[in-house]
Amino acid sequence: MSLDEFRELFFLLALISIIAIFVHFIYWNILYLYLRKYDPILFKEPYFSTSELSVYRSWPLSLIKATSYILLLTNSRISRKRFSALTESISESKTLIFLCHFWKILLALIIFIVTLCVIWVGIDMAFIEHK
């Protein structure tokens, strides 16, 4: 594989990651619309601080609240600390739980692709001679 083909490949990966970020953001907003039903149960103290309650009420910061709900539904270790005082059982459909897991996988994939692109650009700029 020539250097120009390698550059084209990473340019294509960067373009795909930009599109994936946009799709992920839309997907995140759609998930938030479904997860708002947990606001009466979870969006209160002691799960969120007073400042978080005021800040996370409006979009786009409400997506951070949605992320907390996603992590809770997917049984992430990250959410256990925030929702440690939760006594009510949260049961959700397998479809929504799958969609929450898919959100996490898509986010990890985007981070991986963007990291690869940043590393490649750094290597390209530092070590490869440009004409």
N, C-alpha and C positions, 0 to 999 in steps of 0.2 A: 504494500500500500504506500503510495507516494505521499509526500508531505501535503500537497494540495488536496488530495483526497481526504486526508486526515482532518484538515481544516474545514473542508466542506461537511464532513460528518459531524464535527462539533458545532458548526454553525447550524446545521439541521437540528441537532440536539438542543441547542439554545432556543431555537425557534419553537420547537415542540414544548420546551419547558415554559416558555412565555404563554403559549396557548393553554397548557395544563394548569398554570397558575390562575388564569382567568376562569377556566372551567371549575377548578377547585373552589374558587371564591363564590361562584354562583351556587355550586353544590352545597357549600357551607351555609349560605343564606337560606336555601331550601330546607336543609336539615334544621336550622334554627326555627323556622316556622312550625315544624312538627314538634320540636322540643320545648316550645313556649308553654305547653300544657303543664310542665313541671315548675313553672314560676311560683304558683301558690304554695307548693310543697317545699321547694329548695331555695328559692330566691329570697332568703330572709336570714336574719342572724340566728344562729351562730355560724352558719355556713359561709356567709359573706360578711365582710366588715361594713361598717356604716358608710365609709367612703366608696367602697365597691358597689354598694346598693344604689348610691346616687349616680355613679359614673356609668355603670353597666345597664342603665335603663334605656339609653338611646343607642341607636345604630351609628356607627359600626362597632362600638365597644361592646354591644350586646352579644357580639359573636364570641367574645372571650367567655361570657357566661355560657353560651352554647357549647363551647369547647369543654367546659367543666362538666356539663351534662353528658356530653359524648364520652368523656373519660370515665364518668361514673357508670354509664351503661355498658361500657366495654370492660369493666372491672380493672381498670388501670391502677397501678400502685400510686400514681400521682394523685388520683382523686380520693384515695382512702384517708389522707390527712385532712383534706378540706371537709369531707362528709363523714368524719368519724363519729359524730354525734347523731347520725341518722338512725332513727328507730323504725321508721316505716319501710316496708318492703317495696322496692321499685321493680315492678314487672312490666316488661315491654314485649312487643311482638318480635319474633325472630327476624322479621324483615327489617325492622328499624335497627335492631342490634347489628345485623349484617351491614346495613348502610353506614352505621357509625364506624364499624371496623374498616369498611371500604374507604371512608374518609381518612382514617389514620394511615392506611396503606398508600393511598394516593399522595398524602402529604409527605410521607417518607420517601416515596419515589421521586417526587419533585425536588426535595432537598438533595437527594443523591445525584440527580441529573444536574442540578445547578452547581453542586460542589465539583462534579467532574468537569463542567465547563469552566469554572473559575480556575481550577488547577491547570487545565489545558492552556488557558489564556496566559496564566503566569509562566508556564514552561515555555510557551511560544514566544512570549515577550523577552524572557530572560536568556534563553539558550539557543534559539533558532535565529539564524541570520535572515534578515529581510532584504529583499532586493530594492 
